Amino acid sequence: MKTNAIFYHAGCPVCIAAEQTIANALDPMKYDVEIVHLGNDKARLQAAESAGVKSVPALVMDGAAFHINFGASIEALK
């Protein structure tokens, strides 16, 4: 059974580099990875916050938010 993973970002260079390095490195046989661009999809901000995302880029998996680097705060995206 695959685990869901959500990679949240805002489209900045830090986020794109993290997406290419981290999100694309996950084994597709183990993880269903969804990429969410919060700059374009503001309707997903509340879900990201509820998952524990405080800044992007962030990867949410197994019920935990992993903050990869600091590109932008969630507050800046609102």
C-alpha positions as CSV (number, residue, x, y, z in Angstrom):
1,M,0.0,0.0,0.0
2,K,1.3,3.4,-1.0
3,T,1.6,6.3,1.4
4,N,0.4,9.8,0.4
5,A,2.9,12.6,0.5
6,I,2.1,16.3,-0.3
7,F,4.8,18.7,-1.3
8,Y,3.7,22.3,-0.7
9,H,5.6,25.1,-2.4
10,A,5.1,28.7,-3.6
11,G,7.0,28.6,-6.9
12,C,10.1,30.4,-5.7
13,P,13.6,29.2,-6.7
14,V,14.1,27.6,-3.3
15,C,10.8,25.7,-3.6
16,I,11.4,24.6,-7.2
17,A,14.9,23.3,-6.3
18,A,13.5,21.4,-3.3
19,E,10.7,19.9,-5.4
20,Q,13.2,18.7,-8.0
21,T,15.5,17.3,-5.3
22,I,13.2,16.0,-2.6
23,A,9.7,15.3,-4.0
24,N,11.0,13.7,-7.2
25,A,13.4,11.5,-5.2
26,L,10.6,9.7,-3.4
27,D,10.1,6.1,-4.5
28,P,6.9,6.1,-6.7
29,M,6.3,2.5,-5.7
30,K,6.0,3.6,-2.0
31,Y,4.6,7.2,-2.2
32,D,1.8,8.9,-4.1
33,V,3.3,12.4,-4.3
34,E,1.0,15.4,-4.8
35,I,2.6,18.7,-5.6
36,V,0.6,21.8,-4.4
37,H,1.6,25.3,-5.5
38,L,0.2,27.4,-2.7
39,G,0.8,30.6,-4.7
40,N,-1.6,29.4,-7.3
41,D,-3.9,27.3,-5.2
42,K,-4.8,29.5,-2.1
43,A,-7.8,27.2,-1.4
44,R,-5.3,24.7,-0.1
45,L,-3.7,27.0,2.5
46,Q,-5.9,25.9,5.3
47,A,-5.2,22.2,4.7
48,A,-1.5,23.0,4.6
49,E,-1.7,24.8,8.0
50,S,-3.8,22.1,9.5
51,A,-1.1,19.6,8.5
52,G,1.4,21.7,10.4
53,V,3.0,23.6,7.5
54,K,4.4,26.9,8.7
55,S,6.6,27.7,5.7
56,V,7.3,26.4,2.2
57,P,8.8,24.3,0.8
58,A,7.4,21.6,3.0
59,L,6.7,17.9,2.6
60,V,3.8,16.4,4.6
61,M,3.9,12.6,5.0
62,D,3.0,10.1,7.7
63,G,1.1,12.8,9.5
64,A,4.1,15.1,9.9
65,A,5.2,18.3,8.2
66,F,8.9,18.4,7.2
67,H,10.2,21.9,6.5
68,I,12.9,21.6,3.9
69,N,14.2,25.2,3.7
70,F,12.7,28.6,4.2
71,G,11.2,30.0,1.0
72,A,8.1,31.8,2.3
73,S,6.0,31.7,5.4
74,I,2.3,30.6,5.2
75,E,1.3,34.0,6.4
76,A,3.1,35.6,3.4
77,L,1.0,33.5,1.1
78,K,-2.4,34.5,2.5
